[in-house]
Amino acid sequence: DVGCVKEVRAVPENLTNEAKMPHMVQIATKQDIESWMQLVADGHHAADICQSTVEDMGLPLTIVDAVYQFDRNKLTFYYDADERVDFRRLLSEMFNKFRCRIWMERCNQPAEETQ
């Protein structure tokens, strides 16, 4: 992932190693930033394609966003749905279209599942 450092502070000593900031691999180059911006744009395009496919299949869900992993080996679609959805056909279509691992992540959770 690409991040932006807003402020540098000393890490309190009482924090465990798990709670500390993740290790920074490198400072992003201009090319890294451009690649990341292209990934974001491609993710939005993928979300549009997926939503169109969802509508064609008549599935009861809405695609909210899509995010590529930096190496493009995984594409995560974020969705809202009020009921359980069978994704098998959709996943097959998305894999055939994007040729990477497809992951579906639900954004909302119905009230009966949270109780």
VEXLUM-656775 format. One record per residue: x, y, z of N, C-alpha, C in turn; residue in one letter; residue number from 1; chain. Coordinates in steps of 0.001 Angstrom, whole numbers, plus 500000, padded with zeros to 6 digits. Layout:
# residues N
<<X, Y, Z>, <X, Y, Z>, <X, Y, Z>, a, NUM, A>,
...
This chain:
# residues 115
<<500824, 498819, 500000>, <500000, 500000, 500000>, <500870, 501247, 500000>, d, 1, A>,
<<500297, 502315, 499549>, <500983, 503595, 499530>, <500358, 504454, 500612>, v, 2, A>,
<<501191, 505119, 501382>, <500696, 505979, 502439>, <501403, 507311, 502411>, g, 3, A>,
<<500914, 508226, 503210>, <501490, 509556, 503295>, <501776, 509860, 504763>, c, 4, A>,
<<503006, 510231, 505066>, <503377, 510586, 506433>, <502991, 512037, 506658>, v, 5, A>,
<<502094, 512272, 507617>, <501630, 513622, 507922>, <502452, 514270, 509030>, k, 6, A>,
<<502855, 513443, 509998>, <503568, 513973, 511145>, <504410, 512857, 511750>, e, 7, A>,
<<505595, 513178, 512193>, <506472, 512190, 512811>, <506555, 512491, 514301>, v, 8, A>,
<<506219, 511477, 515103>, <506270, 511607, 516552>, <507036, 510421, 517121>, r, 9, A>,
<<507476, 510561, 518338>, <508097, 509434, 519023>, <506996, 508446, 519413>, a, 10, A>,
<<507267, 507149, 519273>, <506315, 506112, 519648>, <506424, 505883, 521150>, v, 11, A>,
<<505311, 505952, 521883>, <505374, 505711, 523327>, <505945, 504333, 523630>, p, 12, A>,
<<506784, 504233, 524625>, <507452, 502976, 524937>, <506509, 501909, 525474>, e, 13, A>,
<<505339, 502308, 525976>, <504418, 501325, 526529>, <503645, 500552, 525463>, n, 14, A>,
<<503789, 500897, 524186>, <503121, 500160, 523122>, <503879, 498883, 522813>, l, 15, A>,
<<503145, 497828, 522531>, <503780, 496578, 522129>, <504213, 496703, 520673>, t, 16, A>,
<<505046, 495796, 520222>, <505503, 495817, 518828>, <504338, 495707, 517852>, n, 17, A>,
<<503284, 494937, 518222>, <502140, 494764, 517332>, <501380, 496079, 517128>, e, 18, A>,
<<501420, 496949, 518126>, <500662, 498197, 518059>, <501428, 499308, 517355>, a, 19, A>,
<<502714, 499102, 517103>, <503509, 500144, 516455>, <503186, 500229, 514973>, k, 20, A>,
<<503601, 501308, 514380>, <503377, 501525, 512956>, <504037, 500423, 512138>, m, 21, A>,
<<503428, 500054, 511010>, <504066, 499060, 510154>, <505384, 499596, 509591>, p, 22, A>,
<<506245, 498682, 509259>, <507555, 499044, 508728>, <507410, 499687, 507345>, h, 23, A>,
<<508095, 500779, 507128>, <508092, 501437, 505826>, <509182, 500783, 504975>, m, 24, A>,
<<508800, 500285, 503817>, <509738, 499591, 502942>, <510638, 500582, 502218>, v, 25, A>,
<<510039, 501610, 501652>, <510811, 502624, 500929>, <509970, 503875, 500757>, q, 26, A>,
<<510616, 504945, 500455>, <509899, 506171, 500105>, <509432, 506011, 498665>, i, 27, A>,
<<508161, 506322, 498427>, <507585, 506148, 497095>, <508246, 507085, 496096>, a, 28, A>,
<<508585, 506529, 494949>, <509131, 507328, 493862>, <507977, 507922, 493057>, t, 29, A>,
<<508305, 508813, 492155>, <507280, 509390, 491284>, <506592, 508281, 490488>, k, 30, A>,
<<507356, 507317, 490031>, <506795, 506197, 489277>, <505857, 505352, 490161>, q, 31, A>,
<<506238, 505146, 491439>, <505374, 504420, 492372>, <504038, 505133, 492538>, d, 32, A>,
<<504083, 506451, 492688>, <502862, 507243, 492859>, <501995, 507154, 491606>, i, 33, A>,
<<502613, 507250, 490434>, <501860, 507153, 489184>, <501234, 505772, 489032>, e, 34, A>,
<<501972, 504713, 489397>, <501443, 503348, 489333>, <500268, 503194, 490278>, s, 35, A>,
<<500408, 503748, 491488>, <499335, 503669, 492467>, <498095, 504415, 491973>, w, 36, A>,
<<498282, 505595, 491386>, <497148, 506358, 490862>, <496444, 505590, 489743>, m, 37, A>,
<<497217, 504889, 488923>, <496635, 504067, 487858>, <495854, 502897, 488459>, q, 38, A>,
<<496387, 502300, 489538>, <495672, 501216, 490231>, <494316, 501693, 490753>, l, 39, A>,
<<494302, 502882, 491332>, <493055, 503450, 491856>, <492052, 503649, 490714>, v, 40, A>,
<<492506, 504224, 489618>, <491634, 504446, 488461>, <491133, 503117, 487895>, a, 41, A>,
<<492021, 502133, 487795>, <491629, 500820, 487286>, <490643, 500136, 488235>, d, 42, A>,
<<490796, 500369, 489530>, <489857, 499824, 490504>, <488467, 500396, 490308>, g, 43, A>,
<<488370, 501698, 490083>, <487071, 502336, 489837>, <486435, 501782, 488559>, h, 44, A>,
<<487256, 501589, 487533>, <486766, 501023, 486275>, <486272, 499588, 486500>, h, 45, A>,
<<487023, 498807, 487281>, <486623, 497430, 487588>, <485299, 497409, 488342>, a, 46, A>,
<<485104, 498350, 489266>, <483849, 498433, 490022>, <482678, 498692, 489074>, a, 47, A>,
<<482868, 499563, 488103>, <481810, 499856, 487124>, <481465, 498615, 486303>, d, 48, A>,
<<482502, 497893, 485865>, <482291, 496670, 485078>, <481563, 495630, 485916>, i, 49, A>,
<<481986, 495470, 487167>, <481360, 494493, 488048>, <479902, 494861, 488309>, c, 50, A>,
<<479617, 496133, 488554>, <478231, 496558, 488804>, <477362, 496277, 487589>, q, 51, A>,
<<477884, 496514, 486408>, <477144, 496232, 485184>, <476841, 494726, 485076>, s, 52, A>,
<<477823, 493901, 485416>, <477637, 492443, 485384>, <476619, 492008, 486435>, t, 53, A>,
<<476694, 492609, 487623>, <475732, 492324, 488696>, <474316, 492611, 488211>, v, 54, A>,
<<474126, 493742, 487559>, <472803, 494117, 487051>, <472338, 493146, 485967>, e, 55, A>,
<<473247, 492757, 485061>, <472903, 491801, 484012>, <472483, 490453, 484597>, d, 56, A>,
<<473116, 490044, 485707>, <472815, 488765, 486351>, <471615, 488867, 487299>, m, 57, A>,
<<471183, 490085, 487573>, <470046, 490275, 488473>, <470360, 489957, 489925>, g, 58, A>,
<<471597, 490149, 490336>, <471983, 489867, 491721>, <471566, 491009, 492640>, l, 59, A>,
<<471114, 490699, 493858>, <470627, 491732, 494786>, <471749, 492379, 495599>, p, 60, A>,
<<472630, 493098, 494922>, <473709, 493787, 495620>, <474163, 494993, 494833>, l, 61, A>,
<<474915, 495854, 495506>, <475480, 497049, 494890>, <476983, 497048, 495122>, t, 62, A>,
<<477748, 497219, 494067>, <479197, 497315, 494191>, <479526, 498737, 494626>, i, 63, A>,
<<480255, 498863, 495731>, <480591, 500166, 496297>, <481947, 500650, 495787>, v, 64, A>,
<<482915, 499739, 495712>, <484267, 500110, 495302>, <485024, 498857, 494916>, d, 65, A>,
<<486160, 499034, 494285>, <487055, 497930, 493965>, <488482, 498417, 494143>, a, 66, A>,
<<489325, 497564, 494696>, <490709, 497932, 494984>, <491630, 496809, 494536>, v, 67, A>,
<<492603, 497161, 493704>, <493637, 496206, 493314>, <494726, 496162, 494375>, y, 68, A>,
<<495260, 494963, 494602>, <496486, 494840, 495381>, <497603, 495442, 494524>, q, 69, A>,
<<498656, 495956, 495165>, <499690, 496695, 494437>, <500299, 495893, 493285>, f, 70, A>,
<<500429, 494564, 493471>, <501019, 493729, 492413>, <499986, 493213, 491406>, d, 71, A>,
<<498719, 493632, 491558>, <497609, 493267, 490679>, <497271, 491769, 490706>, r, 72, A>,
<<497704, 491059, 491731>, <497376, 489640, 491846>, <496025, 489413, 492510>, n, 73, A>,
<<495468, 490445, 493116>, <494185, 490331, 493817>, <493374, 491604, 493591>, k, 74, A>,
<<492081, 491402, 493351>, <491152, 492505, 493160>, <490001, 492314, 494143>, l, 75, A>,
<<489829, 493270, 495053>, <488782, 493182, 496066>, <487623, 494092, 495683>, t, 76, A>,
<<486424, 493507, 495618>, <485206, 494276, 495373>, <484487, 494449, 496705>, f, 77, A>,
<<484151, 495688, 497049>, <483384, 495993, 498250>, <481936, 496185, 497828>, y, 78, A>,
<<481017, 495548, 498561>, <479617, 495588, 498151>, <478683, 495751, 499341>, y, 79, A>,
<<477461, 496186, 499049>, <476359, 496242, 500006>, <475293, 495272, 499525>, d, 80, A>,
<<474711, 494528, 500455>, <473607, 493624, 500135>, <472761, 493428, 501379>, a, 81, A>,
<<471467, 493303, 501172>, <470561, 493096, 502299>, <470299, 491622, 502562>, d, 82, A>,
<<470784, 490771, 501687>, <470574, 489333, 501856>, <471804, 488571, 501378>, e, 83, A>,
<<471822, 487301, 501672>, <472933, 486447, 501257>, <472935, 486330, 499725>, r, 84, A>,
<<474121, 486341, 499126>, <474231, 486326, 497668>, <475128, 485167, 497236>, v, 85, A>,
<<474701, 484445, 496202>, <475513, 483377, 495613>, <476402, 484022, 494539>, d, 86, A>,
<<477714, 484087, 494817>, <478661, 484783, 493944>, <479315, 483905, 492883>, f, 87, A>,
<<479014, 482636, 492835>, <479792, 481726, 491987>, <479883, 482181, 490535>, r, 88, A>,
<<478755, 482516, 489915>, <478796, 482969, 488509>, <479533, 484292, 488379>, r, 89, A>,
<<479265, 485210, 489323>, <479918, 486526, 489278>, <481431, 486392, 489422>, l, 90, A>,
<<481880, 485578, 490368>, <483320, 485389, 490559>, <483975, 484813, 489310>, l, 91, A>,
<<483309, 483858, 488691>, <483841, 483265, 487463>, <483962, 484319, 486357>, s, 92, A>,
<<482919, 485137, 486202>, <482954, 486212, 485191>, <484069, 487222, 485478>, e, 93, A>,
<<484203, 487624, 486732>, <485215, 488615, 487089>, <486624, 488050, 486909>, m, 94, A>,
<<486812, 486779, 487245>, <488122, 486166, 487023>, <488441, 486121, 485529>, f, 95, A>,
<<487472, 485731, 484716>, <487689, 485678, 483262>, <488008, 487055, 482694>, n, 96, A>,
<<487426, 488093, 483284>, <487646, 489459, 482798>, <488991, 490019, 483261>, k, 97, A>,
<<489317, 489845, 484558>, <490485, 490528, 485131>, <491704, 489631, 485340>, f, 98, A>,
<<491530, 488327, 485251>, <492650, 487367, 485343>, <493504, 487536, 486596>, r, 99, A>,
<<492829, 487673, 487732>, <493523, 487720, 489013>, <492567, 487162, 490071>, c, 100, A>,
<<493070, 486982, 491280>, <492227, 486480, 492368>, <491168, 487530, 492691>, r, 101, A>,
<<489922, 487093, 492825>, <488810, 488004, 493100>, <488328, 487763, 494533>, i, 102, A>,
<<488155, 488843, 495264>, <487702, 488788, 496653>, <486494, 489698, 496798>, w, 103, A>,
<<485451, 489199, 497464>, <484253, 489988, 497714>, <484205, 490320, 499198>, m, 104, A>,
<<484109, 491607, 499533>, <484102, 492060, 500926>, <482831, 492869, 501161>, e, 105, A>,
<<482042, 492426, 502124>, <480772, 493094, 502422>, <480997, 494343, 503262>, r, 106, A>,
<<480363, 495448, 502867>, <480491, 496716, 503609>, <479490, 496818, 504740>, c, 107, A>,
<<478248, 496460, 504468>, <477210, 496559, 505485>, <476952, 495201, 506100>, n, 108, A>,
<<476348, 495202, 507267>, <475960, 493959, 507906>, <474522, 494099, 508378>, q, 109, A>,
<<473633, 493231, 507922>, <472235, 493340, 508353>, <472109, 493239, 509868>, p, 110, A>,
<<471076, 493857, 510415>, <470866, 493916, 511869>, <470817, 492525, 512490>, a, 111, A>,
<<470214, 491534, 511812>, <470111, 490202, 512411>, <471476, 489526, 512561>, e, 112, A>,
<<472464, 489903, 511742>, <473797, 489315, 511845>, <474638, 489974, 512920>, e, 113, A>,
<<474315, 491182, 513320>, <475107, 491903, 514311>, <474658, 491584, 515731>, t, 114, A>,
<<473508, 490924, 515898>, <472998, 490622, 517231>, <473443, 489271, 517706>, q, 115, A>,
